[in-house]
Amino acid sequence: MYFFTKGIMKNHELVKHIETNNAVEDIRYKGLQLWLEIRNRFYSKLFEGEESTLKIGSATYRFILKTFFYGFWNWFKNYDAWFIGSSINRVEIEGKYYDRHFDFIATQFKKSLFIELSTDHVIPRKKLFSKYVVSKSPLIILEKCFGLFVRSKKNDFDILNKLKQEYNVEMDFGYAIKKMITQYKVMKLMLLFKKPKVVFIAPSYTAYGYIKALKEKGVKVVEVQHGVILKEHFGYNVYAQFDRDYFVDSLLTLGQKEKAVFGGDNKGISLENVIPVGSFYLDYMNSHVAKIDLPNANNKKYKIAVSLQELPVGDKLMDFIIACATLCPDYVFYLKTRRRRPDFYTEKYSIPSNVIFITDLNVYELIQQCDYHMTIYSTCALEAPALGVQNILVDIDGKAKAIFGEILKEGKASMYCKDVSQFVALMKDHELIAPDVVAESNQDVIAVQYKKNIKNFLSNHYA
């Protein structure tokens, strides 16, 4: 998620200004409209000051290469559905690792293939709930090889150079250009040998090359929401006119709120294709509540789960947490990283004894055991109230309210604070709200009855 204010413009306003005043749809390579991929990195650089988090580095490539033969023979079978995702989305349920976005959907097809990216570890196949899983490594390596023969520099990219100069964005567009072209070429090659009825992905805005190739061959593409979808997320706000083959046939969302992003001036995913279904894992968690003893929890007034962000704003959140923990020794803060190891922080900061990194629970298990959930703009802010846990949204640089202000109103599900003194004052006389009251206030954000909703969707579209 990215946020930026340029003067008085918000993200989506600046994106709209750029895409309605420049012929970005005309940036092409052999017919492919490249701006859809370039914009991810351009806006990331513009809004966050960096684009590296969207790239695969050399160390990651080396690890991906090692996973090449993971489930290799599964490539040679025929499947009704493909699921292109990441191992980071797997959670352990009763001894098996489930893809929380895809696995239940996959059970509704006769035979499903998971094409999975692993960037730092692999889960033994016998521990997976999914039966047919392969590494995404062959696709990525093929894309890298195809990229050696892409000569995009011969194209006229005056529009890109103009945007770089006008918005003072220093970046090499080559990575983004090659990614889209090679995704398209590799997927076309795959479809010469195997062709599923439908492909599920998460997210779509990093897979335009795949989507274009799939839809040209008549394969339906469905996106399952993986993170926050809102007006300030440029990945879902498109204001130039592009071929419809770049956009998914359906977007399955957590709730109704996401619909407000689409339609109107947004020329990306069509509003009528946005379908609220809820969350498989949240429904599971709510039906399997377990009491887990957290470290250093005895005699503490409040237990606060923290979802850390790993963008530059994450450092400010760490400073905030340490200051709060120092002033509130009767609170305990349990921190959950996303990809970084805890020692990234412990080597950088002096950590108080009531700030504890949790590694043996996933973020949802941790939130369920706590009194509050704290973050700036993690997707977990949408999900925590569904588990009966109230949010404390830290409005550092105005980002929490800019992102969640219209979705998570101040009230039973969420509270906002700007600084440490406001947090201390907020919590001083605050009383915990009953979990069922918090959850009930969040039902327009997270739809209920996920399994029923998925079955209805599939019967209406893929029966």
Helices and strands as residue ranges (DSSP letters): H 11-21, G 24-26, E 28-29, E 32-33, H 35-48, G 52-54, H 58-66, G 72-76, E 81-86, G 87-89, E 90-93, E 96-99, H 103-106, E 112-117, G 125-127, E 133-135, H 137-147, G 152-154, H 158-166, H 174-191, E 198-201, H 208-216, E 220-224, G 234-236, G 244-246, E 250-253, G 257-261, G 271-273, E 274-276, H 280-287, E 302-307, H 313-327, E 331-336, H 343-346, E 355-357, H 363-368, E 372-375, H 380-383, G 384-387, E 390-394, G 396-398, H 399-404, E 414-417, H 420-428, H 435-440, H 450-461
